[in-house]
Structures are given as C-alpha cells and as structure tokens.
C-alpha cells in the first residue's frame, strides 16, 4: 500500500510537470545548442566517446570539463539523430527525475506525502527552471543536480555511503559545482540519517568525501578559471569597504526566486569586482543562513533546506564576477531549497481556517508557477522570440541586443540587424560578438575585405580566443592579397583548435595560392579526416589533384 501511494505521488508530480512543459519539447535548437549539439560532429559516433573524456578536448574548445554532459549528447544522438525534439525530451525527462528525487528527499526528512508533493511541485514548476529545461546546452545544471540529490539520499540511508561517494564523483563530472555535493551529503548524513551515527562508523564516509574533493580540486579550479572574464568587460566600480557591492546581483536572484517576474535569458547586469567588501557581503549572507540552520534544531527539513540554500548560494555569488553575473539556469539547484522550505511551511500545524487559507495560497502559487512556466517556454521556441523577449525585458543588455541583431540578419532584415549591433557596441565597446558581426557583414554581404579587417582586429583585441573572428580575419587577409598574414591567422587558430576543418581548408587555399601544392593537399586531407562530409575541402582537393 505504501509503495502504491509513493508511486501515485510520483505519477501526479510527473503529470502536472508535463502539463506545464507540454510546449517545451520543441523542434528547434536555440542559444548555445548548436555549439554543443547541432555543430558538434564529435557526438555523432560512439568511437569519439574516449575523446570527450580527455581534458584536451575541452581545452581546445575553451570549455569547462563536463564529460558526463557530453556523453549524454552521444546517447541522444544515437537515439534521435539530430532531431531536436528528442534532445528536448531528454531534458524534460531529467527534470522529471529530479522532481521525484526532491519528493523523496522531503519524505526522507519525515514529511508527509502531500506536503512533500507541494515542495516537489514548487521545484518542478518554478518558472526560473524553464531556462535549464529548454536549453539543451544547459543540461549540465540538471545532470549535476540529479547526482547531488542522489548523494544526499544515499548518504542519509544506512550503509549506502559508497553509492553516495560515486554520486559525488558523477556530480562533479557533470559540472564543477557538483563538488558542493560533499557538504550537502555530510549534512544529509547527520540531519536526515536514521539515528545519530557513531564516529567510528562515519569515518570511512568522511575520509572518502575528503579524498574525492581533493582529487577533483584541479578540475574545479580549472573550470572556474575558464569562467573569468577574458578581457575588458565593464565591471562594477566598488569600494574595498563596501559590503553591499553584491546587492544588485543578490536582489535579482532573490527576486527571481520569490516573485519570478521579468524572466530573461540575459538580465543586462555587468560583472562585479572581487573586493574585500564583496567577500564580506558573501560571508555575512552565508553565515546568516548557516546560523538559521543551527537554530532550527529539531526541524529537520527546515535545517537541511537552509543548509542547502547556503551551499547552493555559493555558485550564485561566484557568478557575480563572471561575464554573465545573473543567469536563471544557475538557480536550478538552489530552487530545491525553495521547495524544501515550502514543504516545511506546509507541514506546520495550523488552525482549520488558517490551514485552508494556506492551502489556497499554495494552490494559487503552484498554478501561477505553472502558467508562467508554460508562457516562458514559448520564448524558447525560436532564437528570434528568445532574444526579442530578452531585449524587451533588459533593453540595456548588450548581449541581447547583439543576438537579436544576429536573428534579424538571418531573416534578411539587414538594417534592423546593423542597428541592434551598433546599439550593442554603444552599450559595450569591447563586445567582441558585435564587432565580429559587423565585420562579417562587410566581408560576406558587402564583399569588402578591407572594410572587414578593422572590425575583426578589434574583435580579437577584445577577445583573443574568438575562433570565428580569427577564421574570418584570415579569410579577409587572403581576399585582400595578404597571404602571409592569412597563413599566420589560420596557423594560430589551429594551434588552439586543431580539429577546425574550415581552418584547415582555408589554410590549404592559402598554400595553393602561394604555389605550395603539397602543403595545400595535406591541409585538405586533414580537413576531410576531421569531417569527411566537408564538401569544400573535397572539391578543393579534387581540383588540386586534377591540375597536377
């Protein structure tokens, strides 16, 4: 009977979540989905799977080391090919599993099924979750949380610490913030576990977690380093003694959690500077949450929920110093704490009139969340809708302006596209993407290499690792007759991205124009070895051999 009721609660949870996300399984890739899936030829064969386990794969692409996420794309491609709906369905499936794990976690804390269901629904339906669920490229948030939740559940069960340790490893291999599973698992062991563990019994578990954290430290530090601003992005000017420096970022995150209004893929805030004042502000916030957890003795779900919020607030605070200080997808794990606190509020014994009022409030909240989530999903049904919504919500976001311009350009609305790019550049003169887009307009539409070169040079001055700008600068040099400069650009690009088939092909064209037939043929062959379907290299190689 108990098993049947547990299954019924899980089915109700999945059914309601499916209703809210019925329009999320779309047939388009948006934002960075093409980078990780659509244009990622590596995922199209399981023979490439060992490649994504090597750190060099991520170094070459300037990505954080997240091999389990990349392997999930292999799995999707083997099931669906490049059909977008399949990838989106997998995202929703992972989200549904996480919602069930939140339900189990609340029940592990001693709450009833009904109250636990409220918390799980608050997690599943919260509108800020729509970004992680709709963005295939953001799957790392959901996979990481899946294993963090498993680590907490396993560590709170007797004799399950080996499984909890394995879950911690998988969480960190999904995203670097998965290492936060260590303090959460330890807390679950002591707060949610059955009975008070003996120190001798807990020793292997604690030693295992310490060893795992130490082993994963290099990966975590390297991945966090990749998130730092590369160049002169505008930063907030903060005094060394200003502990309120993080208030704009914290207020935005708190507002999104409590009243999810003004949802946007880019909130237009600029990176903050790490100072003594900002560090003090972070310490006060985390200390307050931990003090609340220490005060809440005897209230297991409240205590664990506050610890969860404190731990999951760490990556949100760190994100304030990255190029995108506020991103709704980063809140995905923190909303578990919101759900646990909602469960705790629902578990408080109230007089009948107050209980009815509380029930009405919870129902209204969940219905509102579901409606907002469904509406938010519509913005993710195409790049144009996504960035038009972002500009409407955050008109001062230079990223949103530039990306909307790209969408207009794709649609053939050239004047509107150039207007958005120039507005973006006015908001941030160091915006490499806007500089790149303006250069591409000169090179590809106007056919003027001379006009394009200064734009690309400015883009690379702002962001030296911009592969597209370097590739196109090399092509502009080639068209302008500056073959030596073009060769230098392609060689520099290939030193960082050796599997760029287009760069090998373009370098081969330069060699051919310089009269170096053997070198040209070798570059064409390298391009085809990387991508056998790359037709320009095949045609160039055939013509070269025909002339020999």
Secondary structure, 3 states (H helix, E strand, C coil): CHHHHHHHHHHHHHHHHHHHCCCCCCCCCCCCHHHHHHCCHHHHCHHHHHHHCCHHHHHHCCCCCCHHHHHHHHHHHHHHCCCHHHHHHHHHHHHHHHHHHHHHHHHHCCCCHHHHHHHHHHHHHCCCHHHHHHCHHHHHHHHHHHHHHHHHHHHCCCCCHHHHHHHHHHHHHHCHHHHHHHHHHHHHHHHCCCCCCCHHHHHHHHHHHHHHHHHHHHHHHHHHHHCECCCCCCECCCCCCCCCCCHHHHHHHHHHHHCCCCCCCCCCCCECCCCHHHHHHHHHHHHHHHHHHHHCCCCHHHHHHHHHHHHHHHHHHHHHHECCCCCHHHHCCHHHHHHHHHHHHHHCCCCHHHHHHHHHHHHHHHHHHHHHHHHHHHHCCCHHHHHHHHHHHCCCCHHHHHHHHHHHHHCCCHHHHHHHHHHHHHHCCCCHHHHHHHHHHHHHHCCCHHHHHHHHHHHHHHCCCCHHHHHHHHHHHHHCCCHHHHHHHHHHHHHHCCCCHHHHHHHHHHHHHCCCHHHHHHHHHHHHHHCCCCHHHHHHHHHHHHHC
